[in-house]
Amino acid sequence: MPEIQLPFPTKEPLLRQWNEILQCRIVYRMGGMTLRCRCSRLRRDRIGRRGRLSKVFEKLIELPTDREAHGDRQFVTALARGLEVLRAFEPGDGLLGNQELAERTRLPKPTISRLTHTLTMLGYLEYSSRHEKYALGTPVLALGYAFLNNIGIRKTAKPHMQELADIAGASVALGNRDRLQMTYLELAHGSATVSLRLDVGARIPIQKSALGMAFLFGLPEKERDFLLSGIQRAEGANWQNVKKQINIAFKELEKNGFCVSLGTFERTINGVGAPLVSGNGATVYALNCSGPAFQLTEERIREEIGPRLVHTVANITAELLHHPASY
């Protein structure tokens, strides 16, 4: 019988509502909850029968080398390299030259020159003859806009996120993975939020935020191990310290349904995160609430904001179960 694990406690009225919707048996386990569901619309196996990573999750951590890509006849290296050039631009960069792009992508400069020429012809880059550098073009925004509009979970989650943001006086974010980073897909800001202003599309390392820790926790084991191996390579000698923090976060999530981050990403910022599964059970997201440390103290996070975040996730999940196609 398929299972969807929702690692948080919730109230009896919500349990009865889920029973009516799904006709499922609900069993408490390890301070959390497991839904053993007989509803066919939730029968999505996020890990293949042979235990390999699902196709949905087979996203590269980094651009493969020519040798690695050579064995995949369906992989178009030129296309991948062109997309790497677009990915090289970060918020606040402005203009970048071929030399800077070559350094960021680790691609040969002659290759970069051909790619930037092609992308400029297509409109994805704009060339400044005065500076002899490039900026992202308008079509890139169109791609991002289409992507955001097609994420149904954003519309479902936003009112619940805003309610929590107003109560906490902080920022609440919905995120998903982009390689070894978490990308903000939706944000809600409380009226009393001080100094912390994030934008949709901003990225933070998975291992340095409550958002990322919660996302890792929500993944099936093989997918989690796949990412952890990439994080280990990225962290190098610092891996043992990172691993310790991940283990602490996982223990908190097992016990409370949320994990706490105290100045991990930025010294003056505290946060709390919890995993969130899409309505069809196929996609894992994470939700977090973060703000200045003087505003979100450890005591307030553990006693008030963390439990409220768990309740917010429960409410979003219940609504998503009505619309399993949302992702």
C-alpha positions in Angstrom: 0.0 0.0 0.0 1.5 3.4 -1.0 2.4 5.8 1.8 2.8 9.6 1.9 4.8 10.7 4.9 3.8 14.0 6.4 6.2 14.6 9.4 4.0 16.8 11.5 1.2 16.5 14.1 -2.1 18.0 13.3 -5.6 18.4 14.8 -8.5 15.9 14.7 -10.8 18.0 12.5 -8.1 18.0 9.8 -7.6 14.3 10.1 -11.3 13.7 9.7 -11.3 15.9 6.6 -8.4 13.9 5.1 -10.3 10.7 5.9 -13.3 11.9 3.9 -11.2 13.1 1.0 -8.9 10.1 0.7 -10.6 7.2 2.6 -7.3 6.5 4.2 -6.0 5.1 7.4 -3.9 7.5 9.5 -1.2 6.2 11.8 1.0 8.3 14.1 4.7 7.5 14.1 7.8 9.2 15.6 5.9 12.3 16.5 4.7 12.7 13.0 2.1 11.1 10.8 1.9 8.6 8.0 -1.0 8.4 5.6 -1.5 4.9 4.2 -3.7 5.8 1.3 -6.0 3.7 -0.9 -6.6 6.6 -3.3 -5.4 5.8 -6.8 -4.7 9.5 -7.6 -1.9 9.6 -5.1 -0.2 6.4 -6.2 3.0 8.0 -7.5 6.2 6.1 -7.0 8.9 8.8 -6.6 11.6 6.1 -6.7 11.6 3.6 -9.5 10.8 -0.1 -8.8 14.5 -1.0 -9.1 15.5 1.7 -6.6 17.1 4.1 -9.0 16.4 7.9 -9.0 13.1 8.9 -10.6 13.3 10.6 -14.0 11.7 13.7 -12.4 14.7 14.0 -10.0 17.5 13.2 -12.4 18.6 16.8 -12.6 22.3 17.4 -12.9 24.3 18.8 -10.0 26.8 20.3 -12.4 27.5 20.3 -16.1 28.9 16.9 -17.2 32.3 16.7 -18.8 32.6 15.8 -22.5 33.5 12.3 -21.5 30.6 11.9 -19.2 28.1 13.2 -21.8 29.6 11.1 -24.6 27.8 8.0 -23.5 24.3 9.7 -23.6 23.2 10.0 -27.2 20.2 12.1 -26.2 22.3 14.7 -24.4 23.0 17.8 -26.5 26.2 19.3 -25.2 25.9 22.6 -27.2 22.5 23.3 -25.8 23.7 22.5 -22.2 26.6 24.9 -22.6 24.4 27.6 -23.9 22.1 27.3 -20.9 25.2 27.3 -18.6 26.0 30.8 -20.0 22.6 32.0 -19.1 22.9 30.5 -15.6 26.2 32.3 -15.1 24.4 35.6 -14.6 23.6 36.4 -10.9 21.4 39.1 -9.4 23.3 42.4 -9.4 25.8 41.3 -12.0 24.8 43.8 -14.7 27.2 43.2 -17.6 29.5 40.3 -18.1 32.3 39.8 -20.7 33.4 36.6 -22.4 36.3 36.2 -20.0 34.1 36.4 -16.9 31.6 34.0 -18.5 34.4 31.6 -19.3 35.7 31.6 -15.7 32.2 31.1 -14.3 31.2 28.3 -16.6 34.7 26.7 -16.9 34.3 26.6 -20.7 36.9 27.6 -23.2 36.8 31.3 -24.2 36.4 30.5 -28.0 33.4 28.4 -27.1 31.9 31.2 -25.0 32.4 33.6 -27.9 30.3 31.4 -30.2 27.6 30.8 -27.5 27.2 34.5 -26.6 27.0 35.4 -30.3 24.2 32.8 -30.8 22.3 33.8 -27.7 22.5 37.5 -28.7 21.1 36.6 -32.1 18.2 34.9 -30.4 17.6 37.7 -28.0 18.5 35.9 -24.8 21.5 38.1 -24.4 21.9 41.8 -25.1 25.3 43.1 -26.2 26.8 46.5 -25.1 29.2 47.6 -27.8 30.5 50.3 -25.4 31.5 47.9 -22.7 32.0 44.9 -25.0 29.9 42.8 -22.5 26.6 41.1 -22.3 23.4 41.3 -20.2 20.4 39.0 -20.0 17.7 39.7 -22.6 13.9 40.0 -22.2 13.1 36.5 -23.5 14.8 35.1 -20.3 12.2 36.8 -18.2 9.4 35.4 -20.4 10.7 31.9 -19.7 10.8 32.5 -15.9 7.3 34.1 -16.0 5.8 31.1 -17.8 7.5 28.7 -15.3 6.1 30.6 -12.3 2.6 30.8 -13.7 2.6 27.0 -14.2 3.4 26.1 -10.6 0.0 25.6 -9.1 1.2 25.2 -5.6 2.2 28.8 -5.4 -1.4 30.0 -5.7 -2.6 27.5 -3.1 0.2 28.2 -0.6 0.3 32.1 -0.9 -2.7 32.9 1.4 -1.5 30.5 4.1 2.1 31.9 3.8 0.8 35.5 4.1 -1.2 34.6 7.2 1.9 33.2 8.9 4.1 36.1 7.7 1.7 38.6 9.3 1.6 36.7 12.6 5.3 36.3 12.7 6.2 39.7 11.3 8.7 37.9 9.2 9.3 36.5 5.7 7.8 33.2 4.6 9.2 31.4 1.6 8.3 28.4 -0.6 11.4 26.8 -2.2 12.6 24.0 -4.4 16.0 22.7 -5.5 18.1 24.1 -8.3 21.2 21.8 -8.3 22.8 22.4 -4.8 20.8 25.4 -4.0 17.3 26.2 -2.9 15.4 28.7 -5.1 12.5 30.8 -3.8 9.4 30.2 -5.8 7.0 32.3 -3.7 7.4 34.8 -0.9 5.2 36.5 1.7 6.3 39.4 3.8 4.9 40.4 7.2 4.0 44.1 7.7 6.6 44.2 10.6 9.4 42.6 8.6 12.6 44.4 9.3 15.5 44.6 6.8 15.0 41.1 5.4 13.6 41.5 1.9 14.0 38.5 -0.5 12.8 38.1 -4.1 11.4 35.2 -6.0 14.3 33.5 -7.8 16.8 34.2 -5.1 19.0 31.2 -4.3 20.7 29.9 -1.1 22.8 26.8 -0.5 20.8 23.8 0.6 23.0 23.0 3.5 23.0 26.5 4.9 19.4 27.1 5.5 16.4 25.6 7.4 14.6 25.6 4.0 17.2 23.3 2.5 17.5 21.0 5.5 13.7 20.6 5.5 13.8 19.9 1.8 16.4 17.2 2.2 14.4 15.6 5.0 11.3 15.4 2.8 13.1 13.5 0.0 13.0 9.7 -0.5 16.2 8.1 0.8 18.0 7.5 -2.6 17.3 11.0 -3.8 18.5 12.5 -0.5 21.7 10.4 -0.7 22.3 11.6 -4.3 22.2 15.3 -3.1 24.2 14.7 0.0 27.0 13.2 -2.1 27.1 16.4 -4.2 27.1 18.6 -1.1 29.9 16.5 0.4 32.0 17.1 -2.7 31.2 20.8 -2.7 32.0 21.3 1.0 35.3 19.3 0.9 37.1 19.6 4.2 34.1 21.3 5.9 31.8 18.3 5.2 32.0 16.9 8.7 30.7 20.1 10.2 28.0 20.3 7.6 27.0 16.7 8.2 26.7 17.4 11.9 24.3 20.3 11.3 22.3 18.2 8.9 22.0 15.4 11.5 20.8 17.9 14.1 18.2 19.3 11.7 16.9 15.8 10.9 16.5 14.9 14.6 14.5 18.2 15.1 12.3 17.4 12.1 11.7 13.8 13.3 10.7 15.1 16.8 8.9 18.4 16.0 8.1 18.5 12.3 10.4 21.6 11.8 14.1 22.4 12.0 15.7 25.6 13.3 18.6 27.6 11.7 20.3 30.1 14.0 22.6 32.4 12.0 23.7 29.5 9.7 23.4 31.4 6.4 23.8 35.0 7.7 24.9 35.6 11.3 22.0 38.0 12.0 19.2 35.9 10.5 17.3 33.1 12.2 14.8 30.7 10.5 12.7 27.6 10.7 11.8 25.2 7.9 9.4 22.2 7.2 9.0 20.0 4.2 5.9 20.2 1.9 4.8 17.6 -0.6 2.8 18.5 -3.7 -0.8 17.4 -4.2 0.1 14.5 -6.4 2.9 13.4 -4.1 5.5 13.7 -6.9 7.3 16.8 -5.9 9.0 17.8 -2.6 9.1 21.5 -1.7 10.0 23.2 1.6 8.5 26.1 3.5 10.4 28.4 5.9 9.9 31.5 8.0 13.0 33.7 8.5 13.8 37.1 9.9 16.3 39.1 12.0 17.6 37.3 15.1 16.4 40.0 17.5 12.9 39.5 16.1 12.9 35.7 15.6 14.6 34.6 18.8 15.4 30.9 19.4 12.7 30.7 22.1 10.1 32.3 19.9 10.9 30.1 17.0 10.7 26.9 19.1 7.7 27.8 21.1 5.5 29.8 18.6 6.7 30.1 15.0 7.9 26.5 14.5 4.5 25.0 15.5 2.7 27.6 13.5 4.8 26.7 10.4 3.9 23.1 10.9 0.2 24.1 11.1 0.6 26.1 7.9 2.1 23.2 6.1 -0.8 21.0 7.3 -3.3 23.5 6.0 -1.6 23.8 2.6 -1.3 20.0 2.3 -5.0 19.5 3.1 -5.9 21.9 0.4 -3.5 20.3 -2.1 -5.1 17.0 -1.5 -8.3 18.4 -3.1 -6.2 19.3 -6.2 -3.6 16.5 -6.6 -2.6 18.0 -10.0 -1.0 21.0 -8.3 2.8 20.7 -8.2 
